Amino acid sequence: MQHSTSNDPAFLYFPNDYRWSMGLLLCLGAAPWGGAEINEVHRVGTALKDKVGDDDAWFDEWTKMGERVEARGREAAARGKTVTAASCLMRACRYYQTGERFLHPKTERGADVYRRSVQAFKDAAAMMDRPRIEFVEVPYDGRSLPAMLVHPDPAKTGGKPAPAMVFFDGFDVTKELQYFFGVADLAAQGVGCLIVDGPGNGESLRFRDMPLIAETERYGSAAYDYMASRAEFDPKRIGVVAISLGGYYAPRAASLEPRFACCVAWGAQWDYYETWRKRFEALDSGRVVSLSVPPEHLAWVMGTETRAQAMTKLEGFRLDGIVQKMRCPFLLLHGAEDRQIPLDVAQKCFDAVGSAEKRMIVFTREEGGHHHCQVDDLTLGVHAMWDWVTDTLKPGR
């Protein structure tokens, strides 16, 4: 169900398999923020060259690399070399989760590897001074959501309450993966970052049996309340951002929770039911479909047994009639040749947003960033977003 991408100027490791190419590129793109080493990624890619499409092999090879790098990190930690150890453990986490993303059906071994990934990240964070990362629980619906709070650089805050952004995951992203999308850069500029595994994502889905829900304002408000309760943050300067399917999460949350000071959609959404209706129609007829994960992922995150049940739940995932209510400043980023969500969908969402102050940035093939959520050049998206966020949340604006 794939098509050749050989004419694409982006670095596509598996030119005849979109999903695998995007998966490897997403991992490699974390390199500027310590989430990958090009040689380690290349070694995994080389081992998979004659196994394209075999998701069990994908899981095995990434897990092997994660184990190798984690072992180096643990050995360094035993010698008291915490900088070396943290670097290795961060990459190990990334490799583990890169492999686990495609694993369907989910297995106990996969769950064990995921637990190792989370622990590796926590152990690495404990050895780091900057940014300071605190693992927290966000009260929600009588339970709580696991999250990490990346503290702003104190040299930038001057001891005053800082601005902050609440991050939510996408369809198949996690708080750990999200960290490596330039979060440390935003914290270095004096903005706190709360990265939340919301329902349907990360630990909340895997270990707390919390499937995806349409009403993102419910946990959006919970995350806002948590950040506003902390004296080190300014309640009037807390925004929300999310990636990929987060282009549904963040706009809905900001439209129905008016306390958010700004909203960033890193990739657009509009009618997620219609998106999957077209995808399944194409899959059933044997046509090419560009997906980020296997189609079985949908029913799993929705907590359903069948595709039909998942589609019924998806009927609530529509932004029309909601984003018209948004009033805070809004930024939308999109790739001109996004193969998962067409550009016309992004334009439809942007046009409907009710904010008086809104901006849409479209990245082209010529400049790079033309793929889904700028996976072909994450720095383009990160720099554009954080420049806008720091301007939008500056004091007295």
Secondary structure, DSSP 4 states (H G I P E B T S, - for coil): -----TT-SS--SSTT-HHHHHHHHHHHTTGGGTS--HHHHHHHHHHHGGGTT-HHHHHHHHHHHHHHHHHHHHHHHHTT-HHHHHHHHHHHHHHHHHHHTT-SS--HHHHHHHHHHHHHHHHHHHT--SS-EEEEEEEETTEEEEEEEEPPPHHHHTTSPEEEEEEE--SS--HHHHHTTTHHHHHHTT-EEEEE--TTSHHHHHTT-----S-HHHHHHHHHHHHHTSTTEEEEEEEEEEETTHHHHHHHHHHH-TT-S-EEEES--SBHHHHHHHHHHHHHTT-----SS-TTHHHHHHT-SSHHHHHHHHTT-B-TTTGGG--S-EEEEEETT-SSS-HHHHHHHHHH---SSEEEEEE-TTTS--SGGGTT-HHHHHHHHHHHHHHHTSTT-
